[in-house]
Amino acid sequence: LKAYTPIATTGYFGIPTMLDSSNQNRNIQRVLSRETAAALRQALQLATSQHGTAPMAQVSGTTVAGKTATMTGGFWTDERTGEKIPRSDTSAFIGMLPANRPKWLVGVLLEFEHGKAKFAGLSAAPMFSELAQKALLKPVVSDPSTAADTNRQVGLR
């Protein structure tokens, strides 16, 4: 999630939180220009289009930008033979919404027994959609006395 923070916050890096915006991040710095962050969000939005890898990440009533990943996890070494044997596989989707001015940054990581992972677009992306839809229904609480500039707060909710 940390790597996606500057993309979601118009270029500022900070640690995302699950708390409201009154939880200020003191170590905020610009690492991308506003234009680069917007271009990356637009590119990530293509991944959730009907022609992308994660159309099942779409959320009714808003736009989503994000990326899938399906990978083989760690290995263990058979002490008798020295052979490296895969332990597990992971499917992941990290996304933000609404895509043009993200308020939510959500990551889904699913671990499967080796060889049984589903592509992330078919497993993690739909779970992201379900979680994000529920998140949109929750009221966002913020403390106006500390909400200087939401883009600089990086307290994505």
C-alpha positions in Angstrom: 0.0 0.0 0.0 2.8 2.4 0.8 4.0 2.4 -2.8 0.5 3.5 -4.0 0.2 6.3 -1.5 1.8 9.0 -3.7 -0.4 8.0 -6.7 -3.5 8.4 -4.5 -2.4 11.6 -2.9 -1.4 13.7 -5.9 2.3 12.9 -5.3 2.8 12.9 -1.5 4.4 10.0 0.3 3.3 9.1 3.8 2.0 6.1 5.7 -1.7 5.3 5.0 -3.8 4.8 8.0 -7.1 3.2 8.9 -7.9 6.2 11.1 -9.7 9.4 10.2 -7.9 12.5 8.8 -7.1 13.9 12.3 -4.3 11.3 12.5 -1.7 13.6 10.9 1.4 12.1 9.3 4.4 14.2 10.2 6.8 12.7 7.6 5.1 13.8 4.4 7.1 14.6 1.3 6.4 15.1 -2.4 7.8 12.3 -4.4 5.8 12.6 -7.6 4.5 15.7 -9.5 0.7 16.1 -9.4 0.7 15.4 -13.2 2.6 12.2 -12.8 0.4 10.9 -10.1 -2.7 11.7 -12.2 -1.2 9.9 -15.2 -0.5 6.9 -13.1 -4.0 6.9 -11.7 -5.3 7.0 -15.3 -3.1 4.1 -16.3 -4.2 2.1 -13.3 -7.8 2.9 -14.1 -7.3 1.0 -17.4 -6.6 -2.2 -15.5 -10.1 -2.1 -14.1 -11.8 -1.4 -17.4 -13.5 -4.2 -19.4 -10.3 -4.6 -21.4 -8.0 -4.7 -18.4 -7.0 -7.5 -16.0 -9.4 -6.6 -13.2 -12.9 -5.6 -14.5 -14.3 -7.4 -11.5 -12.7 -4.7 -9.3 -15.2 -2.1 -10.5 -17.5 -0.6 -7.9 -21.0 0.6 -8.7 -21.3 4.4 -8.7 -17.6 5.3 -8.7 -14.4 4.8 -10.6 -11.5 2.5 -9.5 -7.8 2.6 -10.3 -5.6 -0.4 -9.3 -3.4 -3.3 -10.3 -3.5 -7.1 -10.0 -0.6 -9.4 -9.2 -0.5 -13.2 -9.1 2.8 -14.7 -7.8 4.4 -17.8 -6.5 5.2 -17.3 -2.9 8.2 -18.4 -0.9 10.0 -21.7 -1.2 11.2 -24.2 1.3 14.2 -26.5 0.8 13.9 -30.2 1.1 16.8 -31.1 3.5 17.3 -34.5 1.9 17.5 -33.5 -1.7 18.2 -29.8 -1.6 15.3 -29.2 -3.9 13.4 -25.9 -3.6 9.7 -26.5 -3.4 7.1 -23.7 -3.7 5.1 -23.2 -0.5 2.2 -21.1 -1.7 0.9 -18.7 -4.3 -0.6 -15.2 -3.8 -3.2 -13.2 -5.7 -3.3 -9.5 -5.0 -5.2 -6.4 -5.9 -4.4 -2.9 -4.7 -6.8 -0.2 -5.7 -8.1 3.3 -4.9 -11.4 5.0 -5.3 -12.7 7.2 -6.6 -10.0 7.1 -9.2 -9.8 10.9 -9.9 -9.6 11.9 -6.2 -9.1 8.8 -4.0 -10.5 8.7 -0.6 -9.9 5.0 -0.1 -6.8 2.9 -0.7 -7.5 -0.8 -0.3 -5.2 -3.8 -0.6 -6.4 -7.5 -0.9 -3.8 -10.3 -0.6 -5.0 -13.9 -0.8 -2.7 -16.8 -0.2 -3.4 -20.2 -1.8 -1.8 -23.6 -1.6 0.8 -23.8 -4.3 -0.8 -24.5 -7.7 -4.3 -23.6 -6.6 -4.1 -19.8 -6.9 -6.7 -18.1 -9.0 -5.7 -15.2 -11.2 -5.9 -12.0 -9.1 -8.5 -10.5 -11.5 -10.8 -13.5 -10.6 -10.1 -13.7 -6.9 -8.6 -10.6 -5.2 -10.3 -8.1 -7.6 -13.9 -9.1 -6.8 -13.1 -9.2 -3.0 -11.7 -5.6 -3.4 -14.9 -4.6 -5.1 -17.0 -6.0 -2.2 -14.8 -4.4 0.5 -14.7 -1.0 -1.3 -18.5 -1.0 -1.9 -18.9 -1.5 1.9 -16.3 1.2 2.7 -18.2 3.7 0.6 -21.3 3.1 2.7 -19.5 4.1 5.9 -19.5 7.7 6.9 -16.0 9.3 6.8 -15.2 11.1 10.0 -12.7 14.0 10.0 -11.8 16.7 12.4 -12.0 20.0 10.5 -9.7 21.7 13.0 -6.8 19.4 11.9 -7.7 18.9 8.2 -5.3 21.4 6.7 -4.9 20.0 3.2 -6.3 16.5 2.7 -3.7 15.8 0.0 -0.9 16.5 2.5 -2.5 14.5 5.3 -2.2 11.2 3.5 -4.6 9.7 6.1 -6.5 7.8 3.4 -9.6 6.5 5.0 
